[in-house]
Amino acid sequence: MTNSTPYLESKEDLIRRLKKIEGQVKGIQRMVDADKYCVDVLIQVAAVRAAINRVGTIIFEHHSRECMRDAVESSDQEAAIEELVGVLSKFIK
């Protein structure tokens, strides 16, 4: 299994998304501090959760493609597949 970063071509997009998420989380902190309406806070929490899931999905998609390419080219295909299954299991929890 490779430790390379196959998502490098989308790194700028990922960083942009993560900075936006960081801003959203800070906004939620301000909302809680200001005793904003719970429903409004929960809507923002859901938005952050969706955004972070999207970042994870992008990275997982890139990893899956790289892992499958490596598995096809590797003599240790079973290990590459097990790694992919393991990371999927952790990602979807």
PDB file of N, CA, C and O in Angstrom:
ATOM      1  N   MET A   1       0.827  -1.169   0.000  1.00  0.00           N
ATOM      2  CA  MET A   1       0.000   0.000   0.000  1.00  0.00           C
ATOM      3  C   MET A   1       0.876   1.238   0.000  1.00  0.00           C
ATOM      4  O   MET A   1       1.903   1.305   0.677  1.00  0.00           O
ATOM      5  N   THR A   2       0.456   2.181  -0.752  1.00  0.00           N
ATOM      6  CA  THR A   2       1.236   3.397  -0.894  1.00  0.00           C
ATOM      7  C   THR A   2       0.827   4.429   0.154  1.00  0.00           C
ATOM      8  O   THR A   2      -0.331   4.476   0.570  1.00  0.00           O
ATOM      9  N   ASN A   3       1.761   5.234   0.567  1.00  0.00           N
ATOM     10  CA  ASN A   3       1.470   6.320   1.490  1.00  0.00           C
ATOM     11  C   ASN A   3       1.442   7.648   0.753  1.00  0.00           C
ATOM     12  O   ASN A   3       1.500   8.705   1.382  1.00  0.00           O
ATOM     13  N   SER A   4       1.356   7.611  -0.559  1.00  0.00           N
ATOM     14  CA  SER A   4       1.319   8.843  -1.331  1.00  0.00           C
ATOM     15  C   SER A   4      -0.013   9.545  -1.120  1.00  0.00           C
ATOM     16  O   SER A   4      -0.932   8.989  -0.519  1.00  0.00           O
ATOM     17  N   THR A   5      -0.106  10.756  -1.615  1.00  0.00           N
ATOM     18  CA  THR A   5      -1.334  11.528  -1.490  1.00  0.00           C
ATOM     19  C   THR A   5      -1.974  11.666  -2.860  1.00  0.00           C
ATOM     20  O   THR A   5      -1.725  12.645  -3.564  1.00  0.00           O
ATOM     21  N   PRO A   6      -2.788  10.706  -3.243  1.00  0.00           N
ATOM     22  CA  PRO A   6      -3.357  10.731  -4.585  1.00  0.00           C
ATOM     23  C   PRO A   6      -4.360  11.856  -4.809  1.00  0.00           C
ATOM     24  O   PRO A   6      -4.762  12.099  -5.946  1.00  0.00           O
ATOM     25  N   TYR A   7      -4.769  12.544  -3.754  1.00  0.00           N
ATOM     26  CA  TYR A   7      -5.716  13.637  -3.917  1.00  0.00           C
ATOM     27  C   TYR A   7      -5.021  14.972  -4.172  1.00  0.00           C
ATOM     28  O   TYR A   7      -5.663  16.022  -4.138  1.00  0.00           O
ATOM     29  N   LEU A   8      -3.711  14.937  -4.429  1.00  0.00           N
ATOM     30  CA  LEU A   8      -2.961  16.179  -4.620  1.00  0.00           C
ATOM     31  C   LEU A   8      -3.562  17.075  -5.690  1.00  0.00           C
ATOM     32  O   LEU A   8      -3.514  18.299  -5.571  1.00  0.00           O
ATOM     33  N   GLU A   9      -4.135  16.470  -6.751  1.00  0.00           N
ATOM     34  CA  GLU A   9      -4.703  17.319  -7.805  1.00  0.00           C
ATOM     35  C   GLU A   9      -5.901  18.121  -7.314  1.00  0.00           C
ATOM     36  O   GLU A   9      -6.273  19.110  -7.945  1.00  0.00           O
ATOM     37  N   SER A  10      -6.513  17.718  -6.203  1.00  0.00           N
ATOM     38  CA  SER A  10      -7.644  18.475  -5.674  1.00  0.00           C
ATOM     39  C   SER A  10      -7.308  19.097  -4.315  1.00  0.00           C
ATOM     40  O   SER A  10      -8.207  19.490  -3.571  1.00  0.00           O
ATOM     41  N   LYS A  11      -6.027  19.184  -3.997  1.00  0.00           N
ATOM     42  CA  LYS A  11      -5.606  19.692  -2.691  1.00  0.00           C
ATOM     43  C   LYS A  11      -6.116  21.107  -2.431  1.00  0.00           C
ATOM     44  O   LYS A  11      -6.607  21.398  -1.341  1.00  0.00           O
ATOM     45  N   GLU A  12      -6.004  21.982  -3.419  1.00  0.00           N
ATOM     46  CA  GLU A  12      -6.478  23.358  -3.231  1.00  0.00           C
ATOM     47  C   GLU A  12      -7.966  23.391  -2.937  1.00  0.00           C
ATOM     48  O   GLU A  12      -8.414  24.158  -2.084  1.00  0.00           O
ATOM     49  N   ASP A  13      -8.738  22.564  -3.636  1.00  0.00           N
ATOM     50  CA  ASP A  13     -10.175  22.486  -3.388  1.00  0.00           C
ATOM     51  C   ASP A  13     -10.449  21.973  -1.973  1.00  0.00           C
ATOM     52  O   ASP A  13     -11.319  22.495  -1.277  1.00  0.00           O
ATOM     53  N   LEU A  14      -9.706  20.952  -1.555  1.00  0.00           N
ATOM     54  CA  LEU A  14      -9.895  20.411  -0.211  1.00  0.00           C
ATOM     55  C   LEU A  14      -9.563  21.447   0.857  1.00  0.00           C
ATOM     56  O   LEU A  14     -10.298  21.587   1.834  1.00  0.00           O
ATOM     57  N   ILE A  15      -8.471  22.166   0.679  1.00  0.00           N
ATOM     58  CA  ILE A  15      -8.084  23.207   1.642  1.00  0.00           C
ATOM     59  C   ILE A  15      -9.154  24.293   1.699  1.00  0.00           C
ATOM     60  O   ILE A  15      -9.506  24.767   2.779  1.00  0.00           O
ATOM     61  N   ARG A  16      -9.670  24.684   0.538  1.00  0.00           N
ATOM     62  CA  ARG A  16     -10.736  25.699   0.493  1.00  0.00           C
ATOM     63  C   ARG A  16     -11.961  25.212   1.258  1.00  0.00           C
ATOM     64  O   ARG A  16     -12.544  25.953   2.049  1.00  0.00           O
ATOM     65  N   ARG A  17     -12.342  23.973   1.020  1.00  0.00           N
ATOM     66  CA  ARG A  17     -13.503  23.392   1.710  1.00  0.00           C
ATOM     67  C   ARG A  17     -13.269  23.342   3.226  1.00  0.00           C
ATOM     68  O   ARG A  17     -14.160  23.677   4.006  1.00  0.00           O
ATOM     69  N   LEU A  18     -12.068  22.923   3.635  1.00  0.00           N
ATOM     70  CA  LEU A  18     -11.772  22.823   5.063  1.00  0.00           C
ATOM     71  C   LEU A  18     -11.757  24.191   5.744  1.00  0.00           C
ATOM     72  O   LEU A  18     -12.189  24.314   6.891  1.00  0.00           O
ATOM     73  N   LYS A  19     -11.273  25.201   5.062  1.00  0.00           N
ATOM     74  CA  LYS A  19     -11.291  26.557   5.629  1.00  0.00           C
ATOM     75  C   LYS A  19     -12.724  27.052   5.785  1.00  0.00           C
ATOM     76  O   LYS A  19     -13.056  27.722   6.762  1.00  0.00           O
ATOM     77  N   LYS A  20     -13.564  26.718   4.816  1.00  0.00           N
ATOM     78  CA  LYS A  20     -14.979  27.100   4.911  1.00  0.00           C
ATOM     79  C   LYS A  20     -15.633  26.394   6.096  1.00  0.00           C
ATOM     80  O   LYS A  20     -16.405  27.002   6.838  1.00  0.00           O
ATOM     81  N   ILE A  21     -15.323  25.113   6.270  1.00  0.00           N
ATOM     82  CA  ILE A  21     -15.858  24.353   7.399  1.00  0.00           C
ATOM     83  C   ILE A  21     -15.384  24.966   8.716  1.00  0.00           C
ATOM     84  O   ILE A  21     -16.155  25.092   9.667  1.00  0.00           O
ATOM     85  N   GLU A  22     -14.112  25.342   8.755  1.00  0.00           N
ATOM     86  CA  GLU A  22     -13.572  25.985   9.955  1.00  0.00           C
ATOM     87  C   GLU A  22     -14.363  27.240  10.290  1.00  0.00           C
ATOM     88  O   GLU A  22     -14.690  27.484  11.451  1.00  0.00           O
ATOM     89  N   GLY A  23     -14.670  28.033   9.274  1.00  0.00           N
ATOM     90  CA  GLY A  23     -15.476  29.241   9.476  1.00  0.00           C
ATOM     91  C   GLY A  23     -16.881  28.909   9.954  1.00  0.00           C
ATOM     92  O   GLY A  23     -17.434  29.605  10.805  1.00  0.00           O
ATOM     93  N   GLN A  24     -17.456  27.847   9.405  1.00  0.00           N
ATOM     94  CA  GLN A  24     -18.798  27.437   9.831  1.00  0.00           C
ATOM     95  C   GLN A  24     -18.793  27.007  11.298  1.00  0.00           C
ATOM     96  O   GLN A  24     -19.708  27.342  12.049  1.00  0.00           O
ATOM     97  N   VAL A  25     -17.760  26.264  11.704  1.00  0.00           N
ATOM     98  CA  VAL A  25     -17.673  25.816  13.098  1.00  0.00           C
ATOM     99  C   VAL A  25     -17.527  27.022  14.028  1.00  0.00           C
ATOM    100  O   VAL A  25     -18.155  27.068  15.086  1.00  0.00           O
ATOM    101  N   LYS A  26     -16.711  27.983  13.643  1.00  0.00           N
ATOM    102  CA  LYS A  26     -16.574  29.198  14.457  1.00  0.00           C
ATOM    103  C   LYS A  26     -17.905  29.939  14.536  1.00  0.00           C
ATOM    104  O   LYS A  26     -18.247  30.520  15.567  1.00  0.00           O
ATOM    105  N   GLY A  27     -18.649  29.911  13.433  1.00  0.00           N
ATOM    106  CA  GLY A  27     -19.974  30.527  13.433  1.00  0.00           C
ATOM    107  C   GLY A  27     -20.917  29.825  14.397  1.00  0.00           C
ATOM    108  O   GLY A  27     -21.704  30.476  15.084  1.00  0.00           O
ATOM    109  N   ILE A  28     -20.843  28.525  14.450  1.00  0.00           N
ATOM    110  CA  ILE A  28     -21.670  27.759  15.390  1.00  0.00           C
ATOM    111  C   ILE A  28     -21.280  28.112  16.831  1.00  0.00           C
ATOM    112  O   ILE A  28     -22.142  28.265  17.696  1.00  0.00           O
ATOM    113  N   GLN A  29     -19.978  28.236  17.076  1.00  0.00           N
ATOM    114  CA  GLN A  29     -19.529  28.629  18.415  1.00  0.00           C
ATOM    115  C   GLN A  29     -20.128  29.980  18.798  1.00  0.00           C
ATOM    116  O   GLN A  29     -20.590  30.162  19.925  1.00  0.00           O
ATOM    117  N   ARG A  30     -20.120  30.919  17.864  1.00  0.00           N
ATOM    118  CA  ARG A  30     -20.697  32.241  18.137  1.00  0.00           C
ATOM    119  C   ARG A  30     -22.201  32.140  18.385  1.00  0.00           C
ATOM    120  O   ARG A  30     -22.744  32.820  19.254  1.00  0.00           O
ATOM    121  N   MET A  31     -22.862  31.284  17.611  1.00  0.00           N
ATOM    122  CA  MET A  31     -24.306  31.104  17.788  1.00  0.00           C
ATOM    123  C   MET A  31     -24.616  30.549  19.178  1.00  0.00           C
ATOM    124  O   MET A  31     -25.540  31.017  19.843  1.00  0.00           O
ATOM    125  N   VAL A  32     -23.851  29.559  19.612  1.00  0.00           N
ATOM    126  CA  VAL A  32     -24.065  28.977  20.939  1.00  0.00           C
ATOM    127  C   VAL A  32     -23.786  30.020  22.018  1.00  0.00           C
ATOM    128  O   VAL A  32     -24.545  30.159  22.977  1.00  0.00           O
ATOM    129  N   ASP A  33     -22.691  30.746  21.847  1.00  0.00           N
ATOM    130  CA  ASP A  33     -22.328  31.782  22.807  1.00  0.00           C
ATOM    131  C   ASP A  33     -23.421  32.848  22.910  1.00  0.00           C
ATOM    132  O   ASP A  33     -23.666  33.397  23.984  1.00  0.00           O
ATOM    133  N   ALA A  34     -24.073  33.132  21.782  1.00  0.00           N
ATOM    134  CA  ALA A  34     -25.123  34.157  21.747  1.00  0.00           C
ATOM    135  C   ALA A  34     -26.508  33.581  22.046  1.00  0.00           C
ATOM    136  O   ALA A  34     -27.515  34.274  21.903  1.00  0.00           O
ATOM    137  N   ASP A  35     -26.556  32.313  22.461  1.00  0.00           N
ATOM    138  CA  ASP A  35     -27.822  31.658  22.804  1.00  0.00           C
ATOM    139  C   ASP A  35     -28.835  31.704  21.663  1.00  0.00           C
ATOM    140  O   ASP A  35     -30.017  31.968  21.882  1.00  0.00           O
ATOM    141  N   LYS A  36     -28.362  31.445  20.451  1.00  0.00           N
ATOM    142  CA  LYS A  36     -29.261  31.417  19.291  1.00  0.00           C
ATOM    143  C   LYS A  36     -30.221  30.244  19.389  1.00  0.00           C
ATOM    144  O   LYS A  36     -29.989  29.291  20.132  1.00  0.00           O
ATOM    145  N   TYR A  37     -31.286  30.329  18.636  1.00  0.00           N
ATOM    146  CA  TYR A  37     -32.340  29.319  18.618  1.00  0.00           C
ATOM    147  C   TYR A  37     -31.754  27.962  18.237  1.00  0.00           C
ATOM    148  O   TYR A  37     -31.014  27.848  17.260  1.00  0.00           O
ATOM    149  N   CYS A  38     -32.092  26.933  19.020  1.00  0.00           N
ATOM    150  CA  CYS A  38     -31.519  25.591  18.837  1.00  0.00           C
ATOM    151  C   CYS A  38     -31.676  25.065  17.419  1.00  0.00           C
ATOM    152  O   CYS A  38     -30.757  24.450  16.877  1.00  0.00           O
ATOM    153  N   VAL A  39     -32.826  25.301  16.821  1.00  0.00           N
ATOM    154  CA  VAL A  39     -33.065  24.801  15.458  1.00  0.00           C
ATOM    155  C   VAL A  39     -32.068  25.428  14.484  1.00  0.00           C
ATOM    156  O   VAL A  39     -31.547  24.745  13.603  1.00  0.00           O
ATOM    157  N   ASP A  40     -31.806  26.715  14.642  1.00  0.00           N
ATOM    158  CA  ASP A  40     -30.844  27.384  13.765  1.00  0.00           C
ATOM    159  C   ASP A  40     -29.440  26.809  13.945  1.00  0.00           C
ATOM    160  O   ASP A  40     -28.706  26.630  12.973  1.00  0.00           O
ATOM    161  N   VAL A  41     -29.072  26.521  15.189  1.00  0.00           N
ATOM    162  CA  VAL A  41     -27.761  25.929  15.465  1.00  0.00           C
ATOM    163  C   VAL A  41     -27.688  24.532  14.842  1.00  0.00           C
ATOM    164  O   VAL A  41     -26.696  24.185  14.201  1.00  0.00           O
ATOM    165  N   LEU A  42     -28.731  23.742  15.033  1.00  0.00           N
ATOM    166  CA  LEU A  42     -28.744  22.386  14.482  1.00  0.00           C
ATOM    167  C   LEU A  42     -28.666  22.383  12.967  1.00  0.00           C
ATOM    168  O   LEU A  42     -28.030  21.501  12.389  1.00  0.00           O
ATOM    169  N   ILE A  43     -29.284  23.327  12.323  1.00  0.00           N
ATOM    170  CA  ILE A  43     -29.193  23.429  10.857  1.00  0.00           C
ATOM    171  C   ILE A  43     -27.747  23.671  10.449  1.00  0.00           C
ATOM    172  O   ILE A  43     -27.278  23.093   9.469  1.00  0.00           O
ATOM    173  N   GLN A  44     -27.038  24.514  11.183  1.00  0.00           N
ATOM    174  CA  GLN A  44     -25.640  24.791  10.869  1.00  0.00           C
ATOM    175  C   GLN A  44     -24.760  23.579  11.167  1.00  0.00           C
ATOM    176  O   GLN A  44     -23.811  23.306  10.433  1.00  0.00           O
ATOM    177  N   VAL A  45     -25.072  22.849  12.245  1.00  0.00           N
ATOM    178  CA  VAL A  45     -24.333  21.619  12.553  1.00  0.00           C
ATOM    179  C   VAL A  45     -24.507  20.617  11.416  1.00  0.00           C
ATOM    180  O   VAL A  45     -23.546  19.969  11.001  1.00  0.00           O
ATOM    181  N   ALA A  46     -25.732  20.491  10.917  1.00  0.00           N
ATOM    182  CA  ALA A  46     -25.991  19.571   9.798  1.00  0.00           C
ATOM    183  C   ALA A  46     -25.212  19.990   8.558  1.00  0.00           C
ATOM    184  O   ALA A  46     -24.703  19.143   7.824  1.00  0.00           O
ATOM    185  N   ALA A  47     -25.120  21.298   8.326  1.00  0.00           N
ATOM    186  CA  ALA A  47     -24.370  21.791   7.166  1.00  0.00           C
ATOM    187  C   ALA A  47     -22.888  21.452   7.298  1.00  0.00           C
ATOM    188  O   ALA A  47     -22.259  21.053   6.318  1.00  0.00           O
ATOM    189  N   VAL A  48     -22.325  21.604   8.492  1.00  0.00           N
ATOM    190  CA  VAL A  48     -20.919  21.271   8.719  1.00  0.00           C
ATOM    191  C   VAL A  48     -20.698  19.778   8.543  1.00  0.00           C
ATOM    192  O   VAL A  48     -19.720  19.355   7.927  1.00  0.00           O
ATOM    193  N   ARG A  49     -21.612  18.979   9.087  1.00  0.00           N
ATOM    194  CA  ARG A  49     -21.482  17.528   8.963  1.00  0.00           C
ATOM    195  C   ARG A  49     -21.501  17.123   7.489  1.00  0.00           C
ATOM    196  O   ARG A  49     -20.701  16.290   7.065  1.00  0.00           O
ATOM    197  N   ALA A  50     -22.396  17.700   6.721  1.00  0.00           N
ATOM    198  CA  ALA A  50     -22.460  17.379   5.286  1.00  0.00           C
ATOM    199  C   ALA A  50     -21.177  17.804   4.579  1.00  0.00           C
ATOM    200  O   ALA A  50     -20.670  17.086   3.717  1.00  0.00           O
ATOM    201  N   ALA A  51     -20.657  18.970   4.945  1.00  0.00           N
ATOM    202  CA  ALA A  51     -19.437  19.473   4.304  1.00  0.00           C
ATOM    203  C   ALA A  51     -18.233  18.598   4.642  1.00  0.00           C
ATOM    204  O   ALA A  51     -17.426  18.302   3.761  1.00  0.00           O
ATOM    205  N   ILE A  52     -18.097  18.181   5.890  1.00  0.00           N
ATOM    206  CA  ILE A  52     -16.950  17.352   6.267  1.00  0.00           C
ATOM    207  C   ILE A  52     -17.086  15.966   5.656  1.00  0.00           C
ATOM    208  O   ILE A  52     -16.086  15.353   5.279  1.00  0.00           O
ATOM    209  N   ASN A  53     -18.312  15.466   5.555  1.00  0.00           N
ATOM    210  CA  ASN A  53     -18.523  14.181   4.877  1.00  0.00           C
ATOM    211  C   ASN A  53     -18.104  14.266   3.418  1.00  0.00           C
ATOM    212  O   ASN A  53     -17.550  13.309   2.877  1.00  0.00           O
ATOM    213  N   ARG A  54     -18.358  15.392   2.779  1.00  0.00           N
ATOM    214  CA  ARG A  54     -17.971  15.563   1.380  1.00  0.00           C
ATOM    215  C   ARG A  54     -16.450  15.569   1.240  1.00  0.00           C
ATOM    216  O   ARG A  54     -15.912  14.968   0.310  1.00  0.00           O
ATOM    217  N   VAL A  55     -15.765  16.235   2.143  1.00  0.00           N
ATOM    218  CA  VAL A  55     -14.298  16.237   2.117  1.00  0.00           C
ATOM    219  C   VAL A  55     -13.788  14.803   2.269  1.00  0.00           C
ATOM    220  O   VAL A  55     -12.907  14.368   1.528  1.00  0.00           O
ATOM    221  N   GLY A  56     -14.344  14.080   3.228  1.00  0.00           N
ATOM    222  CA  GLY A  56     -13.941  12.689   3.428  1.00  0.00           C
ATOM    223  C   GLY A  56     -14.222  11.838   2.213  1.00  0.00           C
ATOM    224  O   GLY A  56     -13.416  10.980   1.852  1.00  0.00           O
ATOM    225  N   THR A  57     -15.359  12.066   1.579  1.00  0.00           N
ATOM    226  CA  THR A  57     -15.714  11.302   0.387  1.00  0.00           C
ATOM    227  C   THR A  57     -14.743  11.568  -0.752  1.00  0.00           C
ATOM    228  O   THR A  57     -14.343  10.641  -1.456  1.00  0.00           O
ATOM    229  N   ILE A  58     -14.365  12.815  -0.939  1.00  0.00           N
ATOM    230  CA  ILE A  58     -13.398  13.154  -1.991  1.00  0.00           C
ATOM    231  C   ILE A  58     -12.082  12.418  -1.749  1.00  0.00           C
ATOM    232  O   ILE A  58     -11.523  11.814  -2.665  1.00  0.00           O
ATOM    233  N   ILE A  59     -11.595  12.472  -0.516  1.00  0.00           N
ATOM    234  CA  ILE A  59     -10.331  11.806  -0.192  1.00  0.00           C
ATOM    235  C   ILE A  59     -10.478  10.299  -0.341  1.00  0.00           C
ATOM    236  O   ILE A  59      -9.581   9.635  -0.860  1.00  0.00           O
ATOM    237  N   PHE A  60     -11.606   9.755   0.111  1.00  0.00           N
ATOM    238  CA  PHE A  60     -11.830   8.311  -0.002  1.00  0.00           C
ATOM    239  C   PHE A  60     -11.896   7.868  -1.463  1.00  0.00           C
ATOM    240  O   PHE A  60     -11.342   6.829  -1.824  1.00  0.00           O
ATOM    241  N   GLU A  61     -12.566   8.646  -2.294  1.00  0.00           N
ATOM    242  CA  GLU A  61     -12.646   8.306  -3.719  1.00  0.00           C
ATOM    243  C   GLU A  61     -11.261   8.254  -4.340  1.00  0.00           C
ATOM    244  O   GLU A  61     -10.942   7.324  -5.080  1.00  0.00           O
ATOM    245  N   HIS A  62     -10.445   9.244  -4.043  1.00  0.00           N
ATOM    246  CA  HIS A  62      -9.086   9.266  -4.582  1.00  0.00           C
ATOM    247  C   HIS A  62      -8.270   8.091  -4.047  1.00  0.00           C
ATOM    248  O   HIS A  62      -7.537   7.443  -4.795  1.00  0.00           O
ATOM    249  N   HIS A  63      -8.402   7.824  -2.756  1.00  0.00           N
ATOM    250  CA  HIS A  63      -7.669   6.698  -2.172  1.00  0.00           C
ATOM    251  C   HIS A  63      -8.109   5.381  -2.811  1.00  0.00           C
ATOM    252  O   HIS A  63      -7.279   4.531  -3.133  1.00  0.00           O
ATOM    253  N   SER A  64      -9.411   5.221  -2.989  1.00  0.00           N
ATOM    254  CA  SER A  64      -9.933   3.980  -3.566  1.00  0.00           C
ATOM    255  C   SER A  64      -9.373   3.752  -4.961  1.00  0.00           C
ATOM    256  O   SER A  64      -8.955   2.643  -5.295  1.00  0.00           O
ATOM    257  N   ARG A  65      -9.365   4.790  -5.764  1.00  0.00           N
ATOM    258  CA  ARG A  65      -8.822   4.649  -7.111  1.00  0.00           C
ATOM    259  C   ARG A  65      -7.347   4.260  -7.064  1.00  0.00           C
ATOM    260  O   ARG A  65      -6.911   3.362  -7.784  1.00  0.00           O
ATOM    261  N   GLU A  66      -6.589   4.939  -6.215  1.00  0.00           N
ATOM    262  CA  GLU A  66      -5.152   4.658  -6.091  1.00  0.00           C
ATOM    263  C   GLU A  66      -4.937   3.252  -5.542  1.00  0.00           C
ATOM    264  O   GLU A  66      -4.082   2.512  -6.028  1.00  0.00           O
ATOM    265  N   CYS A  67      -5.709   2.892  -4.536  1.00  0.00           N
ATOM    266  CA  CYS A  67      -5.567   1.580  -3.917  1.00  0.00           C
ATOM    267  C   CYS A  67      -5.883   0.471  -4.923  1.00  0.00           C
ATOM    268  O   CYS A  67      -5.182  -0.540  -4.979  1.00  0.00           O
ATOM    269  N   MET A  68      -6.908   0.659  -5.693  1.00  0.00           N
ATOM    270  CA  MET A  68      -7.262  -0.364  -6.679  1.00  0.00           C
ATOM    271  C   MET A  68      -6.196  -0.454  -7.776  1.00  0.00           C
ATOM    272  O   MET A  68      -5.878  -1.545  -8.249  1.00  0.00           O
ATOM    273  N   ARG A  69      -5.655   0.679  -8.172  1.00  0.00           N
ATOM    274  CA  ARG A  69      -4.575   0.679  -9.162  1.00  0.00           C
ATOM    275  C   ARG A  69      -3.371  -0.069  -8.596  1.00  0.00           C
ATOM    276  O   ARG A  69      -2.762  -0.894  -9.277  1.00  0.00           O
ATOM    277  N   ASP A  70      -3.035   0.231  -7.339  1.00  0.00           N
ATOM    278  CA  ASP A  70      -1.916  -0.452  -6.691  1.00  0.00           C
ATOM    279  C   ASP A  70      -2.178  -1.937  -6.557  1.00  0.00           C
ATOM    280  O   ASP A  70      -1.272  -2.750  -6.745  1.00  0.00           O
ATOM    281  N   ALA A  71      -3.417  -2.302  -6.231  1.00  0.00           N
ATOM    282  CA  ALA A  71      -3.757  -3.720  -6.061  1.00  0.00           C
ATOM    283  C   ALA A  71      -3.569  -4.491  -7.354  1.00  0.00           C
ATOM    284  O   ALA A  71      -3.082  -5.622  -7.348  1.00  0.00           O
ATOM    285  N   VAL A  72      -3.957  -3.875  -8.462  1.00  0.00           N
ATOM    286  CA  VAL A  72      -3.818  -4.531  -9.759  1.00  0.00           C
ATOM    287  C   VAL A  72      -2.346  -4.711 -10.108  1.00  0.00           C
ATOM    288  O   VAL A  72      -1.957  -5.729 -10.681  1.00  0.00           O
ATOM    289  N   GLU A  73      -1.524  -3.713  -9.756  1.00  0.00           N
ATOM    290  CA  GLU A  73      -0.104  -3.749 -10.090  1.00  0.00           C
ATOM    291  C   GLU A  73       0.738  -4.493  -9.050  1.00  0.00           C
ATOM    292  O   GLU A  73       1.905  -4.792  -9.301  1.00  0.00           O
ATOM    293  N   SER A  74       0.165  -4.790  -7.901  1.00  0.00           N
ATOM    294  CA  SER A  74       0.921  -5.351  -6.784  1.00  0.00           C
ATOM    295  C   SER A  74       0.834  -6.869  -6.735  1.00  0.00           C
ATOM    296  O   SER A  74      -0.098  -7.488  -7.250  1.00  0.00           O
ATOM    297  N   SER A  75       1.838  -7.435  -6.099  1.00  0.00           N
ATOM    298  CA  SER A  75       1.772  -8.875  -5.850  1.00  0.00           C
ATOM    299  C   SER A  75       0.984  -9.144  -4.575  1.00  0.00           C
ATOM    300  O   SER A  75       0.614 -10.286  -4.302  1.00  0.00           O
ATOM    301  N   ASP A  76       0.726  -8.097  -3.792  1.00  0.00           N
ATOM    302  CA  ASP A  76      -0.014  -8.245  -2.536  1.00  0.00           C
ATOM    303  C   ASP A  76      -1.400  -7.616  -2.666  1.00  0.00           C
ATOM    304  O   ASP A  76      -1.758  -6.701  -1.924  1.00  0.00           O
ATOM    305  N   GLN A  77      -2.160  -8.123  -3.614  1.00  0.00           N
ATOM    306  CA  GLN A  77      -3.491  -7.579  -3.899  1.00  0.00           C
ATOM    307  C   GLN A  77      -4.422  -7.712  -2.703  1.00  0.00           C
ATOM    308  O   GLN A  77      -5.222  -6.818  -2.428  1.00  0.00           O
ATOM    309  N   GLU A  78      -4.319  -8.819  -2.001  1.00  0.00           N
ATOM    310  CA  GLU A  78      -5.205  -9.056  -0.850  1.00  0.00           C
ATOM    311  C   GLU A  78      -5.010  -7.983   0.223  1.00  0.00           C
ATOM    312  O   GLU A  78      -5.983  -7.516   0.815  1.00  0.00           O
ATOM    313  N   ALA A  79      -3.765  -7.594   0.476  1.00  0.00           N
ATOM    314  CA  ALA A  79      -3.479  -6.567   1.482  1.00  0.00           C
ATOM    315  C   ALA A  79      -4.056  -5.222   1.063  1.00  0.00           C
ATOM    316  O   ALA A  79      -4.594  -4.494   1.897  1.00  0.00           O
ATOM    317  N   ALA A  80      -3.950  -4.885  -0.212  1.00  0.00           N
ATOM    318  CA  ALA A  80      -4.497  -3.619  -0.704  1.00  0.00           C
ATOM    319  C   ALA A  80      -6.014  -3.596  -0.557  1.00  0.00           C
ATOM    320  O   ALA A  80      -6.593  -2.577  -0.179  1.00  0.00           O
ATOM    321  N   ILE A  81      -6.645  -4.709  -0.854  1.00  0.00           N
ATOM    322  CA  ILE A  81      -8.103  -4.785  -0.729  1.00  0.00           C
ATOM    323  C   ILE A  81      -8.502  -4.717   0.743  1.00  0.00           C
ATOM    324  O   ILE A  81      -9.475  -4.045   1.085  1.00  0.00           O
ATOM    325  N   GLU A  82      -7.777  -5.390   1.603  1.00  0.00           N
ATOM    326  CA  GLU A  82      -8.076  -5.348   3.044  1.00  0.00           C
ATOM    327  C   GLU A  82      -7.921  -3.930   3.586  1.00  0.00           C
ATOM    328  O   GLU A  82      -8.717  -3.485   4.413  1.00  0.00           O
ATOM    329  N   GLU A  83      -6.889  -3.220   3.114  1.00  0.00           N
ATOM    330  CA  GLU A  83      -6.716  -1.832   3.540  1.00  0.00           C
ATOM    331  C   GLU A  83      -7.914  -0.998   3.118  1.00  0.00           C
ATOM    332  O   GLU A  83      -8.422  -0.197   3.902  1.00  0.00           O
ATOM    333  N   LEU A  84      -8.366  -1.180   1.889  1.00  0.00           N
ATOM    334  CA  LEU A  84      -9.517  -0.431   1.390  1.00  0.00           C
ATOM    335  C   LEU A  84     -10.775  -0.741   2.200  1.00  0.00           C
ATOM    336  O   LEU A  84     -11.526   0.164   2.563  1.00  0.00           O
ATOM    337  N   VAL A  85     -10.998  -2.013   2.478  1.00  0.00           N
ATOM    338  CA  VAL A  85     -12.164  -2.411   3.274  1.00  0.00           C
ATOM    339  C   VAL A  85     -12.063  -1.818   4.682  1.00  0.00           C
ATOM    340  O   VAL A  85     -13.056  -1.346   5.235  1.00  0.00           O
ATOM    341  N   GLY A  86     -10.872  -1.846   5.252  1.00  0.00           N
ATOM    342  CA  GLY A  86     -10.671  -1.284   6.590  1.00  0.00           C
ATOM    343  C   GLY A  86     -10.948   0.198   6.650  1.00  0.00           C
ATOM    344  O   GLY A  86     -11.620   0.675   7.564  1.00  0.00           O
ATOM    345  N   VAL A  87     -10.436   0.928   5.681  1.00  0.00           N
ATOM    346  CA  VAL A  87     -10.646   2.377   5.693  1.00  0.00           C
ATOM    347  C   VAL A  87     -12.115   2.700   5.417  1.00  0.00           C
ATOM    348  O   VAL A  87     -12.642   3.659   5.980  1.00  0.00           O
ATOM    349  N   LEU A  88     -12.771   1.942   4.584  1.00  0.00           N
ATOM    350  CA  LEU A  88     -14.204   2.147   4.333  1.00  0.00           C
ATOM    351  C   LEU A  88     -14.993   1.927   5.619  1.00  0.00           C
ATOM    352  O   LEU A  88     -15.881   2.710   5.955  1.00  0.00           O
ATOM    353  N   SER A  89     -14.665   0.873   6.320  1.00  0.00           N
ATOM    354  CA  SER A  89     -15.373   0.567   7.561  1.00  0.00           C
ATOM    355  C   SER A  89     -15.206   1.704   8.579  1.00  0.00           C
ATOM    356  O   SER A  89     -16.165   2.062   9.262  1.00  0.00           O
ATOM    357  N   LYS A  90     -14.008   2.269   8.686  1.00  0.00           N
ATOM    358  CA  LYS A  90     -13.783   3.399   9.605  1.00  0.00           C
ATOM    359  C   LYS A  90     -14.481   4.655   9.111  1.00  0.00           C
ATOM    360  O   LYS A  90     -15.022   5.421   9.909  1.00  0.00           O
ATOM    361  N   PHE A  91     -14.473   4.871   7.810  1.00  0.00           N
ATOM    362  CA  PHE A  91     -15.052   6.102   7.243  1.00  0.00           C
ATOM    363  C   PHE A  91     -16.559   6.161   7.425  1.00  0.00           C
ATOM    364  O   PHE A  91     -17.106   7.237   7.665  1.00  0.00           O
ATOM    365  N   ILE A  92     -17.239   5.033   7.318  1.00  0.00           N
ATOM    366  CA  ILE A  92     -18.699   5.067   7.366  1.00  0.00           C
ATOM    367  C   ILE A  92     -19.271   4.992   8.781  1.00  0.00           C
ATOM    368  O   ILE A  92     -20.487   5.067   8.954  1.00  0.00           O
ATOM    369  N   LYS A  93     -18.424   4.848   9.784  1.00  0.00           N
ATOM    370  CA  LYS A  93     -18.925   4.822  11.179  1.00  0.00           C
ATOM    371  C   LYS A  93     -19.415   6.175  11.599  1.00  0.00           C
ATOM    372  O   LYS A  93     -19.869   6.344  12.731  1.00  0.00           O
TER     373      LYS A  93
END
